[in-house]
Every structure is written in structure tokens, then in C-alpha cells.
């Protein structure tokens, strides 16, 4: 069925149908959930095994390595990375994108259950997590006050956390920086020794004393009664009254009190103590609506008397990021649409006709929004990007159709309906092929190898493909219906400039057809100049460039474990310096986090429109007089657009201490190489450890096993987590450990007695020896090999140049046997992404050729159109060189989209030339007439697309408000389309004739050979 003729016959039906679609689109625009990221399942799982008050070496030996050995038996793990700290182990599992993690998670749990028996007995839990878009908080808040908030957990929990949790759409709220009180059983080493209390027996007794279990039921006549023995503590006095030995209660040997946990970390917001609050949303709800409800509730909470003097600051607000991104795209789209309308009106010179063609944009977008809603998609930063990119392309089909209908109406002035139908039919195949070639370039990214870029690009492709298909349907139905009812202006927008342009174009085209050798020389010369320019690296390759963010991250690189007060003093020093120069550094806010071995400050800069310095210039200004601190060496941490890891060099081997020394050598070598800055060894701070070595001979003499002694040492050194105490406000953690003054006095701890199997009390000092030595605070392993990274930021060089300089510099180092180095994962990630994108481009090129071969029923003619893709790449390259734009991942995406766009003009031109030849014109006249007829629509479609991208190409809009910038992608499309449009109009006809001659020659050669073969088999004529 011909939908164009149906539309022309049933105008009321088509009008009401599009009105319904428009209404559905408007409703969908309000109903579509607003998200930051689409619901993407990232191929990452991590295992957390808490093990407090231990050492990194002990955690690595007893927990990390056994778990790694068991998990390594799983298949399809791309990478395994682990971190061992004094608080426990974290093992990260990386899989390929697109893997089904549901089954993988079940397999990981089975492996963890199998290794559980090999782990220490006091490992309480193993946590397995998966990472997806809902794992990212939509709001990260910081709460500050003039008063110290560290003891205000109950008040903040009651007034803030619980009230926000009750809001519709809120999934989880994390409150940190304040802690619930603990019931602390603080043992006195001297009293334990004086009363001869067995430490192991005391631990077992306290573990069993606090219980509540179900003991079945009793039946009394017709009634059934539940029996539940209760041994739970009802008050602190109950705990103190527990009998631990004849005439000795727990309160006699320990101080028992409700107290705040020992503070091991802190936060500052603008130099005042701060508390953190993360808000997570439920799956499938509107993120912006949830964030707005939370912000409104916070404003109401701020009016409470208890919250007086407390300020809340939004450190991260995904909803605002979506709003900023949407605002940037809408403004860019609006400006681009206005510029496109100006182009259309210039060529058409009819306001009504311009309005009809422009209507393709809003109607296509409304169809896209309705389709997204019914297909279950959300409005997020990726789908927004697709909508923005499609705006400039949505008028292409309408322009070609409208222009051809006017041609037919000039030939058939008395029948506008028939002329409209004939005009659409003539270009129907061309616009169908043009739409398919644009859509099909995304297919390799959807069905091919999965990486982060292709996963994200598939969401961009959805909106582009739906909107382009919608524009095709509109061009074949609504546009001819409206144009058929529009009076024809005899001039059809002709101006003196247009007439001069067409006359000169025809003259040049005739010259190029007569001098095809010169045309080939021009093409060859352009290629030669471009290849020569590539040797001088006119365009820098930097797939994942460092992101000029609105915030700077200053790491203190703390070198040892220190008392929290000492670390806080260093943070105060740096913060004082920053605030003394707040105006010069154009700082808005400063947020700092610190613990006993780590500190970092997040410097939030003023909005871009209020700054006169770039982020790099601000960093240089801060570095110039940055105070030196005794505990570390501050440096800036860099973020890279589109990449999850910083640039680094890894040194791997067996001994962490040896790796520390080698990594320092690497740092010194790279520091002497130009282009690297902020070089730091990413190993974590050192610590001091009390190593207690059990004397097996003495332990055996008294009847002790090494395990019994080790458990007693663990209680003495680390303490023991007991069953929770149920207080009036809920469960309270219960911890048994020695008093702080005893834990600092090893001689006292060594006097603590434990009872032998024979009933004899023996002190720990008689069974074990101890010594103090420095240890590594954090041990990192990559694919089951201990590794230390040297991180670096780049200054005025690209990552490809950085790779060359690193490889040259590392030749100076002679590493010992068993140790080696490798480039960090970021280099592999970049190289792999480049390979995948290159393969996908080649596949897209092949599919474009297949579509055009089917269109022209020829294998040669599509080759002439394919050349426009290479011309577009040349144009993008020179445009990048002229504007000083680096080739990034966004530029690669721009080239991919460009491939589908640039062939449209060639298809429209060659298809029309073929139609003219089939109608009886000779080849030269068909080319001259066809090119002249298609010059205006080609210029209009190229002009609307290019001008529609001007705001993005010149502006600083970023994905999500703080992600990679759009301008490399926009510039790639603009530069490539401009150059390819010129090549299509001026050079493509000559290439077409060359291929046509080649086809005729091959046909003649094939015919001659066929005749020769027939003559071989023809019987001889006998006389």
C-alpha cells in the first residue's frame, strides 16, 4: 500500500492521527521518568569481608589470598582486583559488558560458601554487592554546624534520616560521620591478672550470656502458649552484674558504659565539622521528582528548633546535573533550530513552506517521546544526547520531498495531488536508503562487542533511530499532504545569488566532467597533504582526555598512620591556605575528608561564567605556594572523560615493601620527563604493627594449642564484638576490649592470664614474644599479583604521547628478577576502546555499502558514494587541526554518526541522475541536470545540520552537566559534513562517470571473452 497516496486521499484521517500522536508525545514528555543514567547493569561485583583491628598483611594472608584462589576458578572473569587493609578485604570482580550477572552472583556466593571454612573464625560476615545505576546516590549532602555534631546521631537520625526515608520514591538513606553509641565493656588488665580471670573463658561466657530463643509451645487445655527463654540484658546494670567467677562480677574487672565509638575519620565543610548523608532512589521512579521532594523536606526540617544553626549543602545532585544537561541541550537545540529555519527560509523564500518543512522536527520528537514511553525507556543524559543530535537531521527527508514535489508541480500545474504523489514516489527510494544508512551505522554497536562506550551509545542510538524513522514517515505522509495544499510561488525562492551559484556550479561541473584527470589529481593531492600533516601530529589523539571539571580533587598522600588529630591539623593548614586565597583561586566551597591514613579536599570552583581562570590555571596557582605538611605530599587527582581509571604505571612482584621502593624509583624517573605532573605512588600509608609470635614449645609445655593462644591475643589486642544490646532506643553494638591505657601498655597486656587445659593460669607473656615493626597500610593485588601503581596527570600532552614517553623512560630502570612493570589499565582500556570503535566503523561502512548496492542494483555506483565518507573524515581531521581540537571518544562517536549522514547527499544526487538517464537523457546531460536539481536540497540539508550543531560546537555543554563535553562530537560532524558536501557536489559526478566507464569496459571485456569462448566450441565449417 502506498502511504503517500493514502495520506493524500484521507487528509482528515491523517490529520487526526498526527494530532493523537502529538498529544501522546506531550503526555509522554511529562510521564517519562527523568534519570541521570539509564538502568544499566555495570559488569562489576565486589566482595567485602570486614575484619576490624587487624593488619593488611594478616588480612591478605588469611582472607584475601584464599578467597582469590577460590574465585579464580570461576569462568569469564576479565579482571580481579583486591585491596587488603587493617579493617578487612575487598575483592573486585570485573566481567565483560553484557554478561548476565544474576547467574554469576549465584556462582560467586557458592564459591564464598565453599571458602568460608578456611577463613578466620571471627569473620562475622561476607558481603557481595553488584553495581548498577541505582547504586549511585541521587543526592550527596553535607551537614555542617558551628557546634560539634559528632555526638548527635540520635537527633540527626530522628529528624533527618528517618523523615527522608519515609518520602515516596526514596529507597535508602545513609547517614555517616556520626555514630550510634556503643555499650563498651572495657577490661582492666591489672584486675584481670589480679583475679586470675581466664580471658578465653570470659570471651565465651559473654558471647553466650546475651540470648533470646524460641523453645517451642505448651498446650494448657484449649490454649496454646509460646515458650521463649529470655537471657537478654535489660540494662547496663544487668551487664555489670554478670557473674564471671565466684564472688566476681563483670563490673569488678571492667568499666561498662554507653559511649561514642572511637572516632577514626572526620569531614569538614568550609572548615567546620560536617556529617554526610546519601539519598538513594527506588528503581523506576522519577529521579528529579524524588530529589525535589527530598530538598523540600530538608527545608521543612531546617525549621525545627533542634536543627537551628545546622546547614545542609548539596555536594552532588544528580537531579541538578540532569536539569543542567537538559537546559544546555534545549538552549543549544533552540538556537540550532532557529539557525536552521533561517537557512530554510533563505532557500525557500516562502514562510508557509518553511513552516511545513520545519514541522517535521517537533512531530518527529513527539513520536520519539511517545515511543520511548511505551518501550520502557527513560529520559536520561544519553537519550537527551540522541534527541539533540537528531534535531538537525529531521528536516532532511522533508526538504528533499518538498523540493521534488515543487519540481513535479511545475511540470504538472493542474493536478497538485498527482504531482505530490509523483514527487514523493521519485525520491522515495532515495530517502528510504538515506534513512537506513543513518540508522544502520549504530547496528554494530548494538549487536557487536560490548564495551562501556557501545553500551552507552546504544541508548543514544534508540532516540536517533526512532526520530529518523518518524521523520521518514512524516516526509511521506504529512509533508506531501500539506505541500499539495500550498500555493506555488513561481520563483520558488530563487534569488540573484542562487541563480549565480547555480550557473557557476553547472559551469564548474561541466569542466570537471571534461577534466577528470585534474579531479583525480585534486583528490590525490588532498590525500597526500593530509597524510603529511598526520606525520606532524596536527591533531592530538587523546581518547579519554583529562576532564576540566568544576571541582578539583587535592589528595594529601598521607605517608603513615597518624592520630586523627594530627591528620586534622594538616587538613586545617591546607584549608586555611585555600580560604586565605579564596578570591584569587575563585573557590566557592571546600569539602574535606580525612581518617588516620588518608586525607583529601574537594575544591568546588565558582560557576564557569564567574571565573576568569581555567581549572588548570587555578591548580597551578594553588601549587605555587601550597604549604608543606609533615604527614604527606599533596597533589591533584585527575579525572578522565569516559574512563574509570587514572593514567598509571604498575610495578608488580611479590614483596610489597620491595615494590614500594621500586615504585618510588619509577616516580623519580617519570618526574624528570616533561609532560607529567602530580606523580604519586598509590600504595596507601605505612603503619606500625605489634607482632606477637607464639612460642610453640612453651605453649605445648602448658597444654595450649597455637589457636588458643592466638584467640587470647586477638581479644587482648583487637577486642571482641559481642551480640547487640537491646536498649530503649533499639539495638546497640556491644564491644569488649581492654581499656585504652592498657592497649597502649604492652607489658600489662602480656600479664593477662589464660587457663590451660590442666586448669593452670598462664600469662600471655609466658607463651608469646612480641616486637614492633613497620608494615604496609594497604596491599593491592591485580589478577592475583601484588602490584603498586604510580599515578600521573598529564600537562600539555596526550595519552598516546604519554605512552611513548613512559616506555622510553622505563628502559632506564633495571628491575630485579621476579619483578616487572606494565602500563596501567587505563592505557589498555583506551587501546581496546579504539579497536572496538574502529571495527564498528568498518562494519558500519560495509553495511552502508550493502544498503546502497541493493538500492542501485550495482556494485560499482555505491563506491562513488562511499568516497564521500572518506572526504568527510578528511574534513573532520582538518577542522580539528584548525580549531585545535583533540580526537577523543566523543569525536569517534561523531565520526560514526557522520558516516550515516554524509552518504545521504550522494544517494539523493546519484539516484536522481539515474532516474534522468532512465527517462532518456544522455549521461552528461543527466549529470548536469540532476546535480543542478539537487544542489538546493543538498545545501539545505547540510546547512540545517551544521547550523543546528553550532551551539554545541562553540559551547561548553557537558554530558550530565559534569561529564565529557559535547563539542568534539559536534565539530567532527560539522567539519566532515561541510567538506563532504563540497566533495559531493563538485567531485562525486566525475567519480561517477569513471566508475560508469569502468562498468561499461568490464561489460565489453566480459562480452568479448564470452564470444571467444563460444567460438572455441563452435564446430568447424567444412567445405
N, C-alpha and C positions, 0 to 999 in steps of 0.2 A: 504494500500500500504506500502511495506517495503522500507523505505527511504534509508536504507543501501544498499540494492541490486540496487536501482535506482542510487545511487551515484557510485557504482562500475561499472554499465553498461554505465553511461553517465559522464565520467570524465571531458570532456570539458565543459559540461553544468554546472556541479558543480563548476569547477574552475572559470568560468566566473561569475557565480552567487556570489561566495565569493569575487571575485575581485570587483564587483559592490558594495557589502555591505561594503567592506573595504574603497572604495572611498567615499561612502556616510558617513561613520563614520568619515573619515578625514575632510570632508566638514562640518559635524555637529559639530566637535570639534571647528571649527572657528566660526560657526554661533550660537552656544548655548550662550544665554545671561549669563554673569557672575554676580552672585548676592551674597550678604552676607547671607541673609536668603531667603528661598522660599517665594512665595506670600501667606503668612499665615495671616488670619484674627484673631487677638487676641480677646478673648471674653471680651473686656473691652470697656465701653463707659464712658465718663465723661462730666459733665455739668459744665460750667464755668459761673459765674454770677459776673461780675466786679461791685464793689461798693466802689469807692475810698473815702479815708479820713474818714472812719467810725471806728468802733471798732469791735473786734472779737465777743464780747458778743452781740452787736447790730445786727451784720450780722447773728449770729447763731439764735437769737430770731426772727428776721423779715424775713430772707431769707432761711437759711438752714433748719430749722425745718419744715416750710410749704412745701418746695419742697420735703423733705424726706417723709413727710406724704403722699403726692400725688404719688410719685414714688413707695412707698411701696405697692400700690395697683396693681402694675404690677406683673405678674406671672413670675416664673422661674429666679428670681434674686437670685444668690448664695450668694452674699455679697454686702452690701452697706457701703461705707466709705466716710466720708466728712471732709473737713477742712474749718474752718471759720477764716478769717483774717481781718485786717483792710482795705484790698484792695478788699475784695469780698469773694465769696464762691466757693468751688469746691466740687462736689459730684461725686464720682466714683461708677460705677455700674459694678459688676463682674457677668458674666454668665458662664454657663457650656461650656467647649470646644465643638465645633461642632455646636453650636447654630447659626441659621440664623439671623444675626444682622440687615439685611435690614428691616425686618418687626418690629423688636424690636425698631429700631431707630424711625420708624414712630409712634409707640405707645408711646415712650418717649416724642416725640415732642407734641403729643396730650395732654399728662399729663402736660407738661410745659405750654402749651397754657391755660389749664384749671386753673392753679395756678397763672397765670400772674397777675390777678386782686388782689390777696392777697399780692403781693409784693409791696415795696415802689414805689411811682410814678416816682422817679428819677432813677430807674433801667433802664438803656438805652437798654441793650441787654442781651440775654441769648444764650450762645454758646454751641452747642452739638458736640462732637467730637467722632470719632471712631479711634481705634488704630490698625494699620496693619504694615507690614514690610516697606511700603513706608513712614510711619510716622517717621522713623529713618533717620536722615541726613547721607548722604554718606561721607560728609566732614564737620568737625567741625574745623574752622580756628580761629586763634587768630592773631590780627594785633597789633603790638606794634611800638613805636617810641620814640625817645628822647624828642620830643615835645608833648604837651598835645593834644590828639586827640578828647577830649570831645566836641569841637565846630566845628568839621569837618564833620558834617553829609552830607551836600550837596556835598562836594568833594568826599567822600567815596561812597556815593550813585551813583554819576555820573560815577566815574572812575572804581568802583569795582562792586557794586551790579548790576547795570543795564547791564554792559558788560557781566557779568556771566549769567544773566537771559536770554540773547539772544542766548546762546550756545545751540546747538542741544542736546536734552535729559534732559536738566535742567528743573525741574518742578517749583521750588520755591527757593528763596534766602532770608534768614532772616539776617538783619543787626541789631545788638544791641550793647549797650554800648555807642552809640551816639544817639542823638535825634534831630528831626526836631524842629525848633524854634516854639514857641507859640506866639500868639497875646494875651498878658496879659492885662486885664482890672483890675488894682489894685486900689480898692476903698480906699478912706481915711475916716476912721471912724469919725474923727473930722469934716470934710467937710460935710459928710452925715448928721451928727447931726446938724451942723450949718444951713444947708439949709432945714432941715426938709424933706429929701427925704425918701419916703416910700420904704423900702427895697424889700418887696414883689412886689410892683408895678414896681420897677426898673427891677427886675428879669423878670417879664412877658414882659415888654417892650423890653428888649434886646433879649429875646427868639423870639419875633415876628418881630423884625426890619430887620433881615437879611434873605431875601427870594428871590426866583425866581420860578415862577409858569407859567403854560400854561393857557391862558384864552380863548382858542377857536380860531376861524378863522373869517376873514372878506372877503366878496366877492365884488370886485370892477370891475364891468363889466365882463370881461372874466378872470380876475386874482383873485387868492385866496391868502390871506395874513394871516400869522400866527401872533396871538396877544400873547405877553408874557410880562406881567408886571415884571420889574426888580427892586428889592429893595435891592440887594446885595451891600455890602460895596466894593468900588473900591480901597480904600487906607486906611492907618492908620488914615489919617486926616479925612476921612469920619466917622470913628468910633468916633473920638474925637468930631466931630461937631454934633453928635446926640443930639437933644433937649430932655432933660429928665424932665424939668419943665420950667415954664415961665422964660425966660432970663437965664436959666441954661443949659449948655451943659455937655455932659458926661466928656469932658476933664476938666471941672471945679471941678469935685468931684473925679476924678480918674487919675492915671498915666497910659497911654496907650503906650505900646511899644512891639516890637518884641524881644523876649528873649529866651534863652535856658530854658527848663524845669528845675525845681529844681532837682538836681542830688541826687538820693536816693540809688544808687548802683554803684559799680565800679569793675574793673578787673585789675589784674596785671599779666604780663608775665615776669618772671625773673626780678622782682622789677620795671618794668616800666608800665605805664598805657596801658591797652590793650582794644581792641574792638573785639567783636565776630562776626563771620559770619558762618551761617549754610547753606549748599547746599543740596537740596533735588532733587531726580531724578524723571522723569516721570515713570509711570508704564510700565513694559515690555521692557525697554531699557537696554543695557549692562552697568552695573554699573561701571566696570573698565574703559570702553571707555569714559564714561561721566566724571569720576574723572580725567582721563588723559587729557581730553580737558580743564577741569577747571584749572588744575595745569599749563598746557601750557599757558592758557590765563593769569593766575596770573603772570607768568614770564614775559609776554609782558607788563602787566600793571605796573610791577615794574620798567620798563624802562622810564615811563612817568616822566617829570620833577616835577609834583605835588606830585608824590609818593616817591620822593627822601628821603631817611632816614627812610622809613617805611618798617618794616619786617613782613612777614607772616609766621606763624608757624602752622603746621597741628597737632592739639591736638588729633583728631580722624580721621582716614582714613580707612573706611570700605574696599575700594579697596585694600589697602595695607594689611589689615587683610586677605582678600581672597587670595592675592598673597602669603603671608607668609604661610597660611594654605596649599595652593596648592603646594608650594615649599617643605614644610615639608613632605607632603604626597607623592609627586613624588620622593623625595630623599629616603624616607623610602621604598616606593614601589620598586624603582630601586635596592636598596641594598637587600631587601627581595627577589626580583625576581632572582638576581644573586645567592643568597644563595640557592634558590630552584633549580636552574639549576645545581648547584654543587651536590645537593642531587640526582637529577635525573640521572646525568651522572655517579655518583658513582654506582648506582644500575644497570643502563642500559649498561654502558660501550660502548656505540655507540653514536658518536656525531650526526649522522643523525637522529637517533631515538630520542635522547634528544631534538633536534631541532623541530621535528614533534610534540612531546608532548607539548613542550613549546609554539608552535604556537597557542594553544587553548587560551592562555591568551590575546595576542593582538587582535585576531579576535573577541573574546567574548566582549572585551572592546569596540571595534569599533561598533559592533552590538548594544551594550548598548547605546553608544553615539547617534547613528542614531535613535534608538527607543525613547530616551529621547527628541530629537529634534522634531520628528513627533508627540509625545504625548503632547508636550507643556511644558515640564519640563525645568528647568534652571540648570546651573552648579552653585551650592552653597556649603556652608560648609557641609551640610548634605548629599547631593548626592556625594560629594567628599569622604566623610567618607565611604559611601557604596561601592564606587569603590575600595577604599583602602582595605576594609575588604574582598572583593570578590577575590582579586588577588590571595591569597594563596589557594583558593578553586577551581579555574577554571581549574586546571590540574587534579583534582581528577578523573573525568569521563574519561578523555583521558588516564590516567595512567592505569586504570582498563581495558579499552577496548584494549589498545595496548598490555598489558601484556597477556591478554587472547587470542588475535589473535596470538601471538607467540607460545602459547601452542598449538593452533589448527594447526599452520603451521608445528610444529614438528610432529604432528600426520598425517597431510596431506601435505607432502612436494612437491607434484607435482601440486597442484592446489591452488596458493596463494589467488586467488579471492574467491573461495569457502570457503577456510579456514578463510578468513577475515569475510565473511558473517556469518559463523557458530560461530566464536568467538564473534562477536557483539551480535548475537541472544542469546547466552548463558548468557550474563551478561546484556542484555537489560532491563529486569525487575528490576534487582538489581539497576542499575544506575538511572533508572526512579524513583524508590522508594526513593533512596538516595537523588535525587534532590528534589523530592516532600517534603520529611521530612524537608529538609533545608528551603525550601520556605514557608512551611505551618506554621512554628513557628511564622511568622510575622502576620498571619491572625488575631489572637485575638487583636493585637494592631491596626489593620486597621479597623475592624468592631466592636470592643468591646468598653468599656467605654473610653471616651476621656479625657486625661489629657495632660499637656504640653509635657511630655516625649513620650507618644504614638503618639501624633501628629508629633513630630519631627522624631520619629523612623519610622513612615510610609514613610517619604521621603527617609530615609536611605534604607528601605526595597525595594523600587522601583528599585534602581540600582542593589542591590544584586540579587533580583529575576530575573530581565531581563538578567543579565550577566550569572547566573547559568543555566537558560533555554537555552541561547545561547550556553553555553559550552556543554550542553546535545546534542543539535542538531549537533554541530561540532564533538563531540565524536562519533556520529552515522553516520556521512557522510564523512567529510574531513579526519578525522584520519584514518578510515579503508581504504579510497582511497589511502592515502599516504603510509600507512604501507604495503599495498598489493604490492606496487612497490618498497619496500625497501628490499635489500638482508638480509637474516637471518644470524646472527652471531651464530655459533654453541654453543658458550659458553654462549650467552645471558647475558653477564655482570657478569658471575659467577667469584668469587674470592675465595681465600682460606678462608677469613673472612666470606664471605657469606655461603660457604659450611659448615664451622664450626658452624655458627649461626643456619643454618637450621637443622643440625644434632642434636645439643644440644636442639633446640626447639622441635623437634619431640620426643626426649627422655623425656623432661620435660612434654610434653603434654600427653605422654603415662602414666607417673607417676600420673598426675593429674586425668586422667580418672579412674585409678585404686584406687585412694585415694581421693574420692570425699568428704569424711568427713573432711579431712585436708583442702581441698579447702574452704569448708563452714566455718571451724574454722578460716582460714585466713581472710575471708570476715567479719565474726563476730568480730574478734579481731580488724580489721581496723576500723569498725564502732564504737566499744566501745572506742578505743583510741581517735577517732575524737570527740565523744560526751563528753569525759572527758576534752579534750582540749577546747571545747566550754565553759565549765563551768569557765575556767580561762580567757575567752575572749582573746584568742590568736590573733584573727582578730577583729579589731575595726569596729563597724558599724557606718558609717557616710555618709548617703545617699547624702546629699548636703554639702560637706566639704567646708571650707573656701579656697578661691582661692588664690594661690600665684601669684598675678598679677604683671605686670611690672610697676604698679603705685600704690602709697599709697594715701589714702584719709584722710587728717587731718581736723577734724571738730573742730571749736573753741567753740561750745556750748555756744553762747552768752546768757547771763542771763537776759538782759534787752534791751530795745530800747535805742540806743545812737545816738548822732550826727554822721554822716557818717565819719567825720574827726577823731573822737575818735576810731571808729572801724578800720579805715585805719591805725592808729598809731599802734594798736595791730597787724595787719597783717604785717606791716613793721618790728615790733620786731621779729616776728617768722621767717619771710623771711630772715632777717639779720642773725639770728642764723643758719638757714639752709645753707645759702651761705658761711658763715664763715667756715662751716664744709662740704663743698660740696664734697671734695675729700674723706674724711673719710666716709661720708654717701653714696658715689657713686651715686650722684644725677646728672641727665642730665639737666632737666628743672623743674621749679616750676611755676605753674599757680594758681592764687588765685581769688576767687570771694567773694564779701562782699556787704552787704547792712546794713541798720540801725539796724537790729536784727539778722543777720546771717553772718557767715564767714567760709570759708573752703579753704584749699590749696590742690591742686593735685600735688603730688611729682612724677615726672617721673624719673624712675631709668635708669641707663645705660643698654645697651643690656646685656643679660644674660652671654654671653661669655666674657664680660669685667668686670663682677662683681665677687668678691670673697666672698661676704656675701649674705645670703638668705634675702628675704624681711622681714621675722620675725626678723632676727638678726638686720637688719637696723632699724626696728621700735623700738627695744629695745635700740639701740644706740641713737636714736633721743629722746626717752623718758627720758633717763638718765639725761640730762642737759637742757631739754626743758624749756625755760623761762616761768615764771608765768605771766599771764596777768590779769588785774583787771576786764575785761569785761566778762570773761568766763573761762572754764576749757577745754583746747584742749584734744582731744582723737582721736584715729584712728577708722575710719569706716571700717567695714569688708564687703567683697563681698563673696557670697557663690555660688559655682558652681551649675548651674542648677536651682537655686531658685531665686525668685524675692524679697524676704524679708530677713532681718537680724533676727538673733535669738533675741527673746524679751519675756518679761513678761508684760502682760497688767493688769492694775488696772482699774476697771470700777465703775461708780456710777453716781451721779447727779452733784455735785459741782466740778467745775474744780479746784478751789483753794484747796479744801479738797483732791482731787486726787493728786495734786502736792505734798502735804505733805506726803501722803501715798506712792507715787512713790519714794520719797526720802528715806523713811524707807526701801522700797524694795531694793533700790540701796545699802544702807548701809549693809543690811543683805547679799546680794549676793556678795558684795565686800569682805566679810570675808570668802567666800567659795573658796577653791583652784580651779583653772581651768578657772576662769572668769577674764577678763581684759577689759579695756576701757568701763566700765559701765557708762551709761549716761541716764538721763531722757529725753525722746524725747517729749518735750512739747513746745519748742519754747520760745523766750524771753518774759519777762514781759514788760508792757508798763504803762504809766500814762495817765489817761483819765479825761477830763473835763466833768463832768456830769451836764447837765442843766436840772433842774426839773421844768416843767411848773406849776405855781400856778393856778390851775383851777378856784379857787374862784375869784382871781384878773382878770384873763383872761375873765371870764364870765361877770364881772362887766363892762368891757370896750367893750364887744360885740365880743370878739375873741373866736374862737374855738382853741382847743389844736393843731389841724393840722396847722392852720395859724401860730401860734407861732413856731411850730416845723420847718416849712418851712423857716421861717425867721432865726431861729437859724442855720439851715443847710447851708444857704447861708453865714452867718457870719462865721461859723466855717470851713465848708468844701469847700466853693466856689461853683460855678455853671458852668458846661460845656455848652457852647453855640454852635450855629451852626457854622461850619467851615468858616473861612475867606479865600476867594479865592485871593491869591497873584499872583505875576508874575511867581513864580516857582511852582504853584499848590496850593492845599488846605493846609491851616494852621489851626491847632487847636486853638480855641478861648476859653479862660478861664476867668471868672470873679471871683475875690476873693479879700479879704482885703489885704492891704499891710502887709509885713512880720512883721514890728514893731507893727502893730495893732493886728495881730493874736497872738502875744506874750503878748499883754496887754489886759487882760480880762475886765478891767474896761472900756476901750474905746469901746470894742465890746458891752458891756451891755448898752452903751449910744446910740447905733444905734436905730433910730425910725422906727416904723411900723404904718401904718394908720389903725384905727379901721373902722368898717362898718359905724359908725356915722361920720367919717371924722376927728376924733381926732387922733393926733400923740402921740404915747406912746412908751417909750423906752423899750428895751428888759429887762433891769434890773427891771422894774416895773412889769413885767409879769412872771419872772422866777428867780429861785435861782440856784447857781452853786457851785460845790465843785470838788476838785481834789482827785482822789483815784487811786491806782494801779490796773491794770487789766491784764488778760492773753492776750498775743500777738496772740496766735493761739489756737483754740479749735478744737480738733479732736473727731470724733464720729465714732463708728464701729457698724454697724447694729442698728443704731438709739439710741445707748447708748454712753454717753460721756466716753472716755477712754484715759488713759495715758500709754505709753509704756516705759519700761526700757530696753534699748538695751544693748547687751553684745557681746563681742568677746570671742572666746574660745582659751585656751592655753593648749596644750598637752592633751586635752580630746575630745571625740567625742560628737556629738549631743545627742546620746542615753544616754550617761553618764551624759551629762548636764541636760537632762530632770529629771533624778533621783535626782540629787543634788538640782535642783530648787524645786522639790516637797518636798524634805526633809527640805530645808531651809525655805520655805514658811509656814511650820507648826508652825514656831516660831512667826509669826505675827498674831495678833488678830485684824481683820478688823472690823470697826464699822458696825452697821446694815445698810443695803441698799448698801453696797459696797462689792465688791468681786474681785477675781483675776482669771486669766486664762493664759495658755501658749499662746504665740504669734502664729500668723497664720503660721509661718514657721514650727513649730512642727506639726500642723495639716496637712500642705501640705506634709511634709516628710512622715508622717504616711499613708496618703491617697495614695501617690505615691508607697510606699512599698506594700500596699494591692493590688493595681491595678496590679503592676508588678507580684506579687505572683499569683494572679488569672489568669493572662495571661499566665504565665508559666505552670500552671496546665492545662489550656485549650490546650496549645500547646502540652503538654505531651499526653493528651487524643487524639488529632488529629494525632499525630505521631503513637500512638498505632493503631488507626483505619486504617491508611495507611498500616502499616505492617501486620495487620490482613488480609487485603484484598490481600496483596502480598503472604503470606504464606498459606492463606485459613486455618488459625488456630488461636485459641485464646490463646494458651499456648506459642508457639515459640516466638511471639513478646515480651513476658515478659522477656525472657532471654536477648534480645537486649536492652530492656528498662533499664535493670540494668546498662548498660554502661553509661547512663545519670547520675545515682546516683554516679557511680565511678568518672565521670568527675567532679561532684560537690565536691566530696571529694578531688580530685586532685587540683581543684581551691582553695579550702579552705587552704590546706597545702602549696600550692605555695604562697598564700597571707601571711600566717603566717611566712614562711621562709624569704620572701622578705620584710616583714613589710609593706605590702600594706593594706590600709583601704578599706572596702567594700562600694563603692559609687554607685551612679546611673549609672555611666559608667560601673562599674563591673557587675551590674544587666543586662545591655544590653549585655555585653559579655557572661554572662551565658545563656541568651536567644538564642543568635546566636550559642553558643556551643551546645545547645540541638539538633539543627538541623544537626550539623556537626558530632557529635560523633557516632550517630547511623549508619552512612554510612558504617563504617568499619564492624560493626556487620552484617548489611544487606548483604554486599558482601560476608562475610565469611559463614553465615548460608545458604544463597541462593546457594552457590557452594556446600556445604555439602549435601543439599537436592537433588541437581542435581546428585551428585555422588551416593547417595542412590537409586534414581530412576533408575539409569543406572545399578544397580545390586550389588554394593558394600555393605558389611555389615556396620552397624553403626560405629563401632570403626575404621575400615579402611577408611571409608568415611571422618570421622572427621580428622584423621591423614593426609590423602592425601589432603583434602580440605584446612586445616589450613596451610599445607606446601605450597600449590599452592598460597594461598592468603597472605602469610606473606609479600612478597616483595611489592605488590601494597599497602597493608595497611601501611607499614613503609614509603613508598614513599609519599603517600598522606598526612600522618600525618607529615612527615618531611618537606614537602614543605609548609604546612600551618603554622607550628610552626616557621620555619626559616623565613618565609615571614613576621611574626609579631615581630621578634626580634628587628628591629629598632624602632618600635613604643613602645615596652615594655621597652626599655632602654632609649629612647629619651624623650625630654620634649615637644614634639609637642602638641599643644592645638587646640581645635576646633575654627576656625576663627582667630587663632593667639593669642587670649587672653581669650578663653573660657575654659571649663573643659578639663583637659589633657586626652589623649588617653590611657596612659599606664595602668590604672586599667582594661580597657576592653581587651587590648591585653594580659595582664598577666592572666586574667580569662580564655581566650580561650587557651592560651599556657599550663598553668598548668593542666586544665581539659582535654585537648586533649592528653597530654603526659601520664597521669595516666590512662585514659580510653583506650588508645591504648594498654598499657601493660595488662590491665584487659581483653580487647577483645581477645588478643592472648593467654593469659595464663589461664584465669578463665572462659571465656564465654563458651568454649566447655564443661566443666564439668557441668555448669548450664544447658546447652542444653540437656545433657543426663538425668539430673534429671527431667526436665520438660517432656522429651520424655517418661521416665518411668512412670511419673505421668499420662500422657495421656493414655498409654497402660493399666495402672492399672484401671483408671476410665472407660476405654472401657470394660475391663473384668468385672468390677463390674456392669456396666450397662447391659452387656450381660447376666450375671448370674441372675440379677433381672428380666430381660425380660423373660428368660427361666422359672424362678419360677412363674411369673405371668401367663405364658401360661399354666403351669401345673395345676394352680388353676382352670382354665376354661376348661381343657381337661376332657371329660366325662369319668367316671369310667368304667373299663373293667369288664364286668360281666362274671363269669364263668358258 
